[in-house]
Amino acid sequence: MQLAVVTGASRGLGREVCRQLAEQGWTVLLTARGDGVAEEVARQLDHPRVEGHRLDVTEPDEANALAAALRERHGRLDALVNNAGAIFDAHGVGVLGGAEAIQRSLHTNTMGAVHVTAALAPLLVETGGGCIVNVSSGMGALTDMGTGHPGYRLSKAAMNALTKVLAGELRGSGVRVNSVCPGWVATDMGGPNATRTVEEGASGIVWAATLGPDGPTGGFFRNGQPIDL
């Protein structure tokens, strides 16, 4: 049995990643904020390999509780997908006047991944390896950095830096850590004009979550192909 945890999976990319992993034979813990939300989404997916579990990524105690539950019920972890995130920047607001949105973005999008990874990475190491996938964005690539939504951009740039740092710290453990940009996806966040379906966007994340022992680590990918940080 291979086991994955997916954060922010109540809808969109996270929900679809859970579905695709389950279809590949993985047991998946679909996590989301709020009482009963994850359990209800898991019921809607109606797949025997998908379980719902409450997790607010900004609360370290909830991440630690999830780690304890995983150890007790399953005794292993093979993949962690840090998908939870949001855009807090009002349209047209830049760095000047946007400090509060920047702080909220970093708190949820970056520190949320830090809290969850700190709690769950030891279980990956104990299992003997696996994958951590940080769902990022091309908007966080320094080589293509522009204006607009500075909080989101900064939080995803920090996510990419986190990927590099973690990959170095975990080198030799068998755990591979990569960032993935799913592209411009037609989710609630991406909007109706997006150029990629949810299924297409999720496939690249699933690819990174299921990499074998010889797979890359410390990289930034889209569609399974490396892109510039």
C-alpha positions as CSV (number, residue, x, y, z in Angstrom):
1,M,0.0,0.0,0.0
2,Q,1.2,3.5,-0.9
3,L,-0.2,6.4,1.1
4,A,-0.5,10.1,0.2
5,V,-1.6,13.2,2.0
6,V,-3.0,16.1,-0.1
7,T,-3.7,19.5,1.6
8,G,-6.3,22.0,0.5
9,A,-8.2,19.3,-1.3
10,S,-11.8,20.3,-0.9
11,R,-12.1,21.4,-4.6
12,G,-10.1,22.1,-7.8
13,L,-6.6,20.7,-8.1
14,G,-6.4,19.1,-4.7
15,R,-9.6,17.2,-5.2
16,E,-8.5,16.0,-8.6
17,V,-5.1,15.0,-7.4
18,C,-6.8,12.8,-4.8
19,R,-9.0,11.2,-7.4
20,Q,-6.1,10.5,-9.8
21,L,-3.9,9.0,-7.1
22,A,-6.7,6.8,-5.9
23,E,-7.3,5.6,-9.5
24,Q,-3.6,4.6,-9.6
25,G,-4.1,2.5,-6.5
26,W,-2.9,4.8,-3.8
27,T,-4.6,5.3,-0.4
28,V,-5.2,9.1,-0.1
29,L,-5.9,11.3,2.9
30,L,-7.9,14.2,1.4
31,T,-7.5,17.1,3.9
32,A,-9.3,20.4,4.1
33,R,-10.2,23.1,6.7
34,G,-13.4,23.0,8.7
35,D,-15.3,20.4,10.5
36,G,-16.6,17.7,8.3
37,V,-15.5,19.3,5.0
38,A,-12.9,16.8,4.0
39,E,-15.1,13.9,5.0
40,E,-17.9,15.2,2.8
41,V,-15.7,15.7,-0.2
42,A,-14.3,12.2,0.2
43,R,-17.9,10.9,0.3
44,Q,-18.6,12.8,-2.9
45,L,-15.6,11.2,-4.7
46,D,-17.0,7.8,-3.6
47,H,-13.7,6.0,-3.9
48,P,-12.8,3.3,-1.3
49,R,-9.2,4.5,-1.2
50,V,-9.9,8.2,-0.3
51,E,-10.3,9.2,3.3
52,G,-11.2,12.6,4.6
53,H,-9.3,14.4,7.4
54,R,-9.6,17.9,8.9
55,L,-6.4,20.0,8.5
56,D,-5.9,23.7,8.7
57,V,-2.3,24.1,7.4
58,T,-1.8,27.3,9.4
59,E,-2.3,25.4,12.7
60,P,0.8,23.4,13.7
61,D,-1.2,21.4,16.3
62,E,-3.5,20.1,13.6
63,A,-0.5,19.0,11.4
64,N,1.0,17.2,14.4
65,A,-2.3,15.5,15.2
66,L,-2.5,14.3,11.6
67,A,1.0,12.9,11.8
68,A,0.1,11.0,15.0
69,A,-3.1,9.6,13.4
70,L,-1.1,8.5,10.3
71,R,1.4,6.7,12.5
72,E,-1.3,4.9,14.5
73,R,-3.6,4.0,11.6
74,H,-1.2,3.4,8.7
75,G,2.4,3.5,10.0
76,R,3.7,5.0,6.8
77,L,3.6,7.9,4.4
78,D,4.8,7.8,0.8
79,A,3.8,11.2,-0.6
80,L,2.9,14.7,0.7
81,V,1.3,17.2,-1.7
82,N,1.4,20.7,-0.3
83,N,-1.4,22.1,-2.4
84,A,-3.3,24.4,0.1
85,G,-3.1,28.1,-0.9
86,A,-5.0,31.1,-1.9
87,I,-4.7,34.6,-3.5
88,F,-5.3,37.4,-1.0
89,D,-4.2,40.3,-3.1
90,A,-7.0,42.7,-4.2
91,H,-6.9,43.3,-8.0
92,G,-4.6,46.2,-8.8
93,V,-3.0,46.5,-5.4
94,G,0.8,46.3,-5.4
95,V,3.5,46.0,-2.8
96,L,2.8,49.6,-1.7
97,G,-0.4,49.3,0.2
98,G,-0.5,45.6,0.0
99,A,1.5,44.6,3.1
100,E,-1.4,42.9,4.9
101,A,-2.2,40.7,1.8
102,I,1.5,39.8,1.5
103,Q,1.6,38.7,5.2
104,R,-1.6,36.6,4.8
105,S,-0.2,35.0,1.6
106,L,3.1,34.0,3.3
107,H,1.2,32.8,6.4
108,T,-1.1,30.4,4.4
109,N,0.8,29.5,1.2
110,T,4.3,29.2,2.5
111,M,4.2,28.8,6.3
112,G,1.3,26.3,5.9
113,A,3.6,24.1,3.9
114,V,6.3,24.5,6.4
115,H,4.1,23.4,9.3
116,V,2.7,20.4,7.5
117,T,6.1,19.3,6.1
118,A,7.7,19.6,9.6
119,A,5.1,17.3,11.0
120,L,5.0,14.7,8.2
121,A,8.5,14.6,6.7
122,P,9.8,12.4,9.6
123,L,7.2,9.8,8.7
124,L,8.4,9.9,5.0
125,V,11.9,9.3,6.2
126,E,10.9,6.4,8.5
127,T,9.0,4.8,5.6
128,G,12.3,4.8,3.6
129,G,11.6,7.6,1.1
130,G,8.9,9.1,-1.0
131,C,8.0,12.5,-2.4
132,I,7.1,15.9,-1.2
133,V,5.4,18.1,-3.8
134,N,5.1,21.8,-3.3
135,V,2.4,23.1,-5.6
136,S,3.8,26.4,-6.9
137,S,3.3,28.7,-9.8
138,G,5.2,30.3,-12.7
139,M,4.2,33.6,-11.0
140,G,6.8,32.7,-8.3
141,A,9.7,32.1,-10.8
142,L,12.4,34.8,-10.3
143,T,13.3,34.5,-14.0
144,D,9.9,35.6,-15.0
145,M,8.9,37.8,-12.1
146,G,6.5,40.6,-12.8
147,T,3.9,42.8,-11.2
148,G,0.4,42.0,-9.9
149,H,-0.6,39.9,-7.0
150,P,2.7,40.5,-5.1
151,G,1.6,38.5,-2.1
152,Y,0.9,35.4,-4.2
153,R,4.1,35.9,-6.2
154,L,6.3,36.2,-3.1
155,S,4.7,33.3,-1.3
156,K,5.3,31.0,-4.3
157,A,8.9,32.3,-4.7
158,A,9.4,31.4,-1.1
159,M,7.8,28.0,-1.8
160,N,10.3,27.3,-4.5
161,A,13.1,28.3,-2.1
162,L,11.7,26.0,0.5
163,T,11.8,23.2,-2.1
164,K,15.6,23.7,-2.6
165,V,16.3,23.9,1.1
166,L,14.3,20.8,1.9
167,A,15.8,18.8,-1.0
168,G,19.3,19.6,0.5
169,E,18.3,18.7,4.0
170,L,16.7,15.5,3.0
171,R,19.3,14.4,0.5
172,G,20.4,10.8,1.3
173,S,17.1,10.0,3.0
174,G,15.3,8.8,-0.1
175,V,12.8,11.6,0.1
176,R,12.5,13.7,-3.1
177,V,11.3,17.3,-2.9
178,N,10.1,19.2,-6.0
179,S,8.0,22.2,-6.9
180,V,5.3,21.9,-9.6
181,C,3.5,24.6,-11.6
182,P,0.2,23.2,-12.8
183,G,-0.1,25.9,-15.4
184,W,-3.1,28.3,-15.7
185,V,-6.0,26.0,-14.7
186,A,-9.7,26.5,-14.8
187,T,-10.4,26.4,-11.1
188,D,-12.1,28.9,-8.9
189,M,-8.7,30.6,-8.5
190,G,-7.7,30.4,-12.2
191,G,-11.0,31.5,-13.5
192,P,-13.1,30.5,-16.6
193,N,-10.6,31.8,-19.2
194,A,-7.8,29.5,-18.1
195,T,-6.1,27.4,-20.7
196,R,-5.8,24.1,-18.9
197,T,-8.4,21.7,-17.4
198,V,-8.2,20.6,-13.8
199,E,-7.4,17.1,-15.0
200,E,-4.4,18.4,-17.0
201,G,-3.1,20.6,-14.2
202,A,-3.4,17.8,-11.6
203,S,-1.5,15.3,-13.8
204,G,1.8,17.1,-13.4
205,I,1.4,17.1,-9.6
206,V,0.6,13.4,-9.6
207,W,3.6,12.7,-11.7
208,A,5.8,14.4,-9.1
209,A,4.1,12.6,-6.2
210,T,4.7,9.2,-7.7
211,L,8.4,9.6,-8.8
212,G,10.5,6.5,-8.2
213,P,13.7,6.3,-6.2
214,D,15.8,7.6,-9.1
215,G,13.6,10.6,-9.7
216,P,14.8,14.2,-9.5
217,T,14.8,16.3,-6.4
218,G,15.1,20.1,-5.8
219,G,13.6,21.0,-9.1
220,F,10.7,23.1,-10.5
221,F,8.5,21.3,-13.1
222,R,5.5,21.8,-15.4
223,N,4.1,18.9,-17.3
224,G,6.9,16.7,-16.0
225,Q,9.5,19.0,-17.6
226,P,12.0,21.2,-15.7
227,I,11.4,25.0,-15.8
228,D,13.4,27.9,-14.5
229,L,13.2,28.9,-10.9
